[in-house]
Amino acid sequence: MIVIEDVHKRYQTDYGPGPWVLKGVNLTIPPKVSVGLVGANGAGKSTLLKIIGGIDHATKGRVTRHCRVSWPMGFGGGLQGSLTGRQNAKFVCRVHGHESHMAERVASIEAFADIGVAFDEPIKTYSSGMKSRLQFGLSLAFDFDVYISDEVTSTGDASFKAKAAKAFKSIADRASVIMVSHSPGTLKQFCQAGIWLHEGQAIWFDRLEDALAQYAQSNQQVPA
């Protein structure tokens, strides 16, 4: 279970605090329920995912995780730019206490990322797509109760997208997911419940279809 209490978020700009992205979000995400986040561009979907995953922090409020939650899969941050992909993979294995099986885990990460010789080159030389592929492989190497995905199945070429979708399906069969995707079909494939983000607020729907319907209705323009 993940409990989100009175979460507000805004970012600092060169001119001071920016506008509120999230304004008092209160949610309880039950265990073993996969959730799709829907909303317009700029509604705060990726921001909320990052806060749930612990790689960003709320300006106000808190998130309590009663389960093991992954970092956002496909997110290119959190990697040490001066280290190679292999060195980053070894570091993450050590952090998660998997030194005894490090060789096989690093091998699986390398195979899934499929970035060739770049795996032994510094992260700072990677494209954003290469970083995402490596992060996806890193996420798959560890067991979490909840996996977080931000458009992860849209990364890379057609063959990698197919591989990512297959891997993500295997994850959804054994754990829950919280995901953002601009494809309603992808959300329907993996999620049961939905969260609609609108004007800084988050509304929970037990059925994903209801969240998608509310989002679609909010986008309808009133005839002049």
C-alpha positions as a Markdown table, in Angstrom:
| # | Residue | x | y | z |
|---|---|---|---|---|
| 1 | Met | 0.0 | 0.0 | 0.0 |
| 2 | Ile | 1.1 | 3.6 | -0.8 |
| 3 | Val | -0.3 | 6.5 | 1.1 |
| 4 | Ile | -0.1 | 10.0 | -0.4 |
| 5 | Glu | -1.0 | 12.7 | 2.1 |
| 6 | Asp | -1.6 | 16.4 | 1.2 |
| 7 | Val | 1.2 | 16.4 | -1.4 |
| 8 | His | 2.0 | 19.8 | -2.9 |
| 9 | Lys | 4.7 | 20.3 | -5.5 |
| 10 | Arg | 6.2 | 23.3 | -7.2 |
| 11 | Tyr | 9.7 | 24.0 | -8.6 |
| 12 | Gln | 12.0 | 26.9 | -8.2 |
| 13 | Thr | 12.6 | 29.1 | -11.2 |
| 14 | Asp | 15.1 | 31.9 | -11.9 |
| 15 | Tyr | 12.4 | 34.3 | -10.7 |
| 16 | Gly | 11.4 | 32.4 | -7.5 |
| 17 | Pro | 8.9 | 29.7 | -6.8 |
| 18 | Gly | 7.0 | 28.5 | -9.8 |
| 19 | Pro | 3.3 | 27.7 | -10.0 |
| 20 | Trp | 1.9 | 24.7 | -8.1 |
| 21 | Val | 2.0 | 21.5 | -10.1 |
| 22 | Leu | 0.3 | 19.4 | -7.4 |
| 23 | Lys | -2.1 | 21.0 | -4.9 |
| 24 | Gly | -3.0 | 18.8 | -1.9 |
| 25 | Val | -3.0 | 15.3 | -3.5 |
| 26 | Asn | -4.5 | 12.7 | -1.2 |
| 27 | Leu | -4.5 | 9.1 | -2.3 |
| 28 | Thr | -4.3 | 5.6 | -1.0 |
| 29 | Ile | -3.1 | 3.1 | -3.6 |
| 30 | Pro | -4.0 | -0.4 | -2.4 |
| 31 | Pro | -1.7 | -3.4 | -2.8 |
| 32 | Lys | -1.9 | -5.6 | -5.9 |
| 33 | Val | -3.8 | -3.0 | -7.9 |
| 34 | Ser | -2.3 | -1.6 | -11.1 |
| 35 | Val | -3.0 | 2.0 | -11.7 |
| 36 | Gly | -2.9 | 4.2 | -14.8 |
| 37 | Leu | -2.3 | 8.0 | -14.5 |
| 38 | Val | -4.2 | 10.1 | -17.0 |
| 39 | Gly | -4.3 | 13.9 | -17.6 |
| 40 | Ala | -3.3 | 16.6 | -20.0 |
| 41 | Asn | 0.3 | 17.5 | -20.7 |
| 42 | Gly | 1.7 | 19.4 | -17.8 |
| 43 | Ala | -0.9 | 18.0 | -15.4 |
| 44 | Gly | 1.8 | 16.6 | -13.1 |
| 45 | Lys | 1.7 | 12.9 | -14.0 |
| 46 | Ser | 5.5 | 12.4 | -14.3 |
| 47 | Thr | 6.0 | 14.7 | -11.2 |
| 48 | Leu | 3.7 | 12.5 | -9.1 |
| 49 | Leu | 5.4 | 9.3 | -10.4 |
| 50 | Lys | 8.8 | 10.7 | -9.4 |
| 51 | Ile | 7.5 | 11.6 | -5.9 |
| 52 | Ile | 6.0 | 8.1 | -5.4 |
| 53 | Gly | 9.2 | 6.5 | -6.6 |
| 54 | Gly | 11.3 | 8.6 | -4.2 |
| 55 | Ile | 13.5 | 10.4 | -6.8 |
| 56 | Asp | 11.8 | 13.7 | -6.2 |
| 57 | His | 10.3 | 15.2 | -3.0 |
| 58 | Ala | 7.1 | 17.0 | -2.3 |
| 59 | Thr | 7.3 | 20.6 | -1.4 |
| 60 | Lys | 4.7 | 19.9 | 1.2 |
| 61 | Gly | 3.1 | 16.6 | 2.4 |
| 62 | Arg | 4.4 | 13.1 | 2.4 |
| 63 | Val | 4.3 | 9.7 | 0.8 |
| 64 | Thr | 4.4 | 6.5 | 2.9 |
| 65 | Arg | 5.4 | 3.3 | 1.2 |
| 66 | His | 4.3 | 0.1 | 2.8 |
| 67 | Cys | 6.0 | -1.9 | 0.0 |
| 68 | Arg | 9.0 | -2.1 | -2.2 |
| 69 | Val | 8.7 | 0.5 | -4.9 |
| 70 | Ser | 10.9 | 0.8 | -8.0 |
| 71 | Trp | 12.4 | 4.0 | -9.4 |
| 72 | Pro | 10.5 | 5.1 | -12.5 |
| 73 | Met | 11.4 | 2.6 | -15.2 |
| 74 | Gly | 12.9 | 4.3 | -18.3 |
| 75 | Phe | 13.9 | 7.4 | -16.3 |
| 76 | Gly | 17.3 | 8.4 | -17.4 |
| 77 | Gly | 18.4 | 10.1 | -14.2 |
| 78 | Gly | 20.0 | 8.6 | -11.1 |
| 79 | Leu | 23.0 | 7.4 | -13.1 |
| 80 | Gln | 26.6 | 8.5 | -12.4 |
| 81 | Gly | 27.7 | 10.1 | -15.7 |
| 82 | Ser | 31.4 | 9.6 | -15.2 |
| 83 | Leu | 31.0 | 5.8 | -14.7 |
| 84 | Thr | 30.2 | 3.3 | -17.4 |
| 85 | Gly | 27.0 | 1.4 | -17.8 |
| 86 | Arg | 28.6 | -1.7 | -16.3 |
| 87 | Gln | 30.0 | 0.3 | -13.3 |
| 88 | Asn | 26.6 | 1.8 | -12.7 |
| 89 | Ala | 25.0 | -1.6 | -12.8 |
| 90 | Lys | 27.5 | -3.0 | -10.3 |
| 91 | Phe | 27.0 | -0.1 | -8.0 |
| 92 | Val | 23.2 | -0.5 | -8.0 |
| 93 | Cys | 23.7 | -4.3 | -7.3 |
| 94 | Arg | 25.8 | -3.4 | -4.3 |
| 95 | Val | 23.3 | -0.9 | -3.0 |
| 96 | His | 20.5 | -3.5 | -3.2 |
| 97 | Gly | 22.7 | -6.1 | -1.4 |
| 98 | His | 23.2 | -8.5 | -4.4 |
| 99 | Glu | 26.9 | -8.8 | -4.5 |
| 100 | Ser | 26.8 | -12.6 | -4.4 |
| 101 | His | 24.9 | -12.8 | -7.7 |
| 102 | Met | 26.3 | -9.7 | -9.2 |
| 103 | Ala | 27.9 | -11.3 | -12.3 |
| 104 | Glu | 24.6 | -12.8 | -13.5 |
| 105 | Arg | 22.6 | -9.7 | -12.7 |
| 106 | Val | 25.0 | -7.4 | -14.6 |
| 107 | Ala | 24.9 | -9.9 | -17.5 |
| 108 | Ser | 21.1 | -9.8 | -17.6 |
| 109 | Ile | 21.2 | -6.0 | -17.5 |
| 110 | Glu | 23.7 | -5.8 | -20.3 |
| 111 | Ala | 21.7 | -8.2 | -22.4 |
| 112 | Phe | 18.4 | -6.5 | -21.9 |
| 113 | Ala | 19.7 | -2.9 | -22.5 |
| 114 | Asp | 21.3 | -4.2 | -25.7 |
| 115 | Ile | 23.5 | -1.1 | -26.2 |
| 116 | Gly | 26.6 | -2.9 | -27.4 |
| 117 | Val | 30.0 | -1.5 | -26.6 |
| 118 | Ala | 28.4 | 1.5 | -25.0 |
| 119 | Phe | 27.8 | -0.6 | -21.9 |
| 120 | Asp | 31.5 | -0.1 | -21.1 |
| 121 | Glu | 31.5 | 3.7 | -21.9 |
| 122 | Pro | 30.7 | 6.6 | -19.6 |
| 123 | Ile | 27.0 | 7.4 | -19.1 |
| 124 | Lys | 27.6 | 11.0 | -20.1 |
| 125 | Thr | 28.2 | 9.8 | -23.7 |
| 126 | Tyr | 24.8 | 8.1 | -23.8 |
| 127 | Ser | 21.7 | 9.4 | -25.7 |
| 128 | Ser | 18.5 | 9.7 | -23.6 |
| 129 | Gly | 17.2 | 6.5 | -25.3 |
| 130 | Met | 20.3 | 4.6 | -24.3 |
| 131 | Lys | 19.9 | 5.8 | -20.7 |
| 132 | Ser | 16.3 | 4.7 | -20.7 |
| 133 | Arg | 17.2 | 1.2 | -22.0 |
| 134 | Leu | 19.8 | 0.8 | -19.3 |
| 135 | Gln | 17.4 | 2.0 | -16.6 |
| 136 | Phe | 14.8 | -0.5 | -17.8 |
| 137 | Gly | 17.3 | -3.3 | -17.6 |
| 138 | Leu | 18.3 | -2.2 | -14.1 |
| 139 | Ser | 14.7 | -2.2 | -13.0 |
| 140 | Leu | 14.1 | -5.7 | -14.3 |
| 141 | Ala | 17.1 | -7.0 | -12.3 |
| 142 | Phe | 15.4 | -6.5 | -9.0 |
| 143 | Asp | 12.1 | -7.7 | -7.4 |
| 144 | Phe | 9.8 | -4.9 | -6.4 |
| 145 | Asp | 6.2 | -5.0 | -5.2 |
| 146 | Val | 5.3 | -2.0 | -7.3 |
| 147 | Tyr | 6.9 | -1.0 | -10.6 |
| 148 | Ile | 6.6 | 2.6 | -11.8 |
| 149 | Ser | 6.6 | 3.3 | -15.5 |
| 150 | Asp | 6.6 | 6.6 | -17.4 |
| 151 | Glu | 6.0 | 5.8 | -21.1 |
| 152 | Val | 8.6 | 3.0 | -20.8 |
| 153 | Thr | 7.2 | 0.8 | -23.6 |
| 154 | Ser | 7.6 | 3.7 | -26.1 |
| 155 | Thr | 11.4 | 3.8 | -25.8 |
| 156 | Gly | 13.7 | 2.7 | -28.6 |
| 157 | Asp | 13.1 | 1.0 | -31.9 |
| 158 | Ala | 10.4 | -1.4 | -32.8 |
| 159 | Ser | 12.2 | -4.5 | -31.7 |
| 160 | Phe | 13.1 | -3.0 | -28.3 |
| 161 | Lys | 9.5 | -1.7 | -27.8 |
| 162 | Ala | 8.3 | -5.3 | -28.4 |
| 163 | Lys | 10.9 | -6.6 | -25.9 |
| 164 | Ala | 10.0 | -4.0 | -23.4 |
| 165 | Ala | 6.2 | -4.7 | -23.7 |
| 166 | Lys | 6.8 | -8.4 | -23.2 |
| 167 | Ala | 9.0 | -7.8 | -20.1 |
| 168 | Phe | 6.5 | -5.4 | -18.7 |
| 169 | Lys | 3.7 | -7.9 | -19.2 |
| 170 | Ser | 5.7 | -10.4 | -17.1 |
| 171 | Ile | 6.1 | -7.8 | -14.4 |
| 172 | Ala | 2.4 | -7.0 | -14.3 |
| 173 | Asp | 1.7 | -10.7 | -13.9 |
| 174 | Arg | 3.6 | -10.9 | -10.6 |
| 175 | Ala | 3.5 | -7.3 | -9.2 |
| 176 | Ser | 1.5 | -4.2 | -9.5 |
| 177 | Val | 2.4 | -1.2 | -11.7 |
| 178 | Ile | 1.7 | 2.5 | -11.6 |
| 179 | Met | 2.1 | 3.9 | -15.1 |
| 180 | Val | 1.8 | 6.9 | -17.4 |
| 181 | Ser | 1.2 | 6.3 | -21.1 |
| 182 | His | -0.4 | 8.4 | -23.8 |
| 183 | Ser | -1.8 | 5.2 | -25.2 |
| 184 | Pro | -5.2 | 4.2 | -23.7 |
| 185 | Gly | -4.6 | 0.7 | -25.1 |
| 186 | Thr | -1.4 | 0.3 | -23.2 |
| 187 | Leu | -3.1 | 1.5 | -20.0 |
| 188 | Lys | -6.0 | -0.9 | -20.5 |
| 189 | Gln | -3.5 | -3.8 | -21.1 |
| 190 | Phe | -1.9 | -3.4 | -17.7 |
| 191 | Cys | -4.1 | -1.4 | -15.3 |
| 192 | Gln | -7.4 | -1.9 | -13.5 |
| 193 | Ala | -7.7 | 1.4 | -11.6 |
| 194 | Gly | -7.1 | 5.0 | -12.7 |
| 195 | Ile | -6.0 | 8.4 | -11.4 |
| 196 | Trp | -7.1 | 11.5 | -13.2 |
| 197 | Leu | -4.8 | 14.5 | -12.6 |
| 198 | His | -6.5 | 17.9 | -13.3 |
| 199 | Glu | -5.6 | 21.4 | -12.1 |
| 200 | Gly | -3.2 | 20.1 | -9.4 |
| 201 | Gln | -5.8 | 17.6 | -8.0 |
| 202 | Ala | -5.8 | 13.8 | -8.2 |
| 203 | Ile | -9.1 | 11.9 | -8.4 |
| 204 | Trp | -9.1 | 8.1 | -7.9 |
| 205 | Phe | -11.3 | 5.8 | -10.0 |
| 206 | Asp | -11.7 | 2.1 | -9.2 |
| 207 | Arg | -12.1 | 1.4 | -12.9 |
| 208 | Leu | -9.5 | 2.7 | -15.4 |
| 209 | Glu | -12.3 | 3.1 | -18.0 |
| 210 | Asp | -14.0 | 5.7 | -15.8 |
| 211 | Ala | -10.8 | 7.7 | -15.4 |
| 212 | Leu | -10.2 | 7.7 | -19.2 |
| 213 | Ala | -13.8 | 8.7 | -19.8 |
| 214 | Gln | -13.5 | 11.6 | -17.3 |
| 215 | Tyr | -10.3 | 12.7 | -19.0 |
| 216 | Ala | -11.9 | 12.5 | -22.5 |
| 217 | Gln | -14.9 | 14.5 | -21.2 |
| 218 | Ser | -12.6 | 17.2 | -19.8 |
| 219 | Asn | -11.0 | 17.6 | -23.2 |
| 220 | Gln | -14.2 | 18.2 | -25.1 |
| 221 | Gln | -14.5 | 21.7 | -26.3 |
| 222 | Val | -17.8 | 23.5 | -25.9 |
| 223 | Pro | -19.1 | 24.7 | -29.3 |
| 224 | Ala | -19.0 | 28.5 | -29.9 |
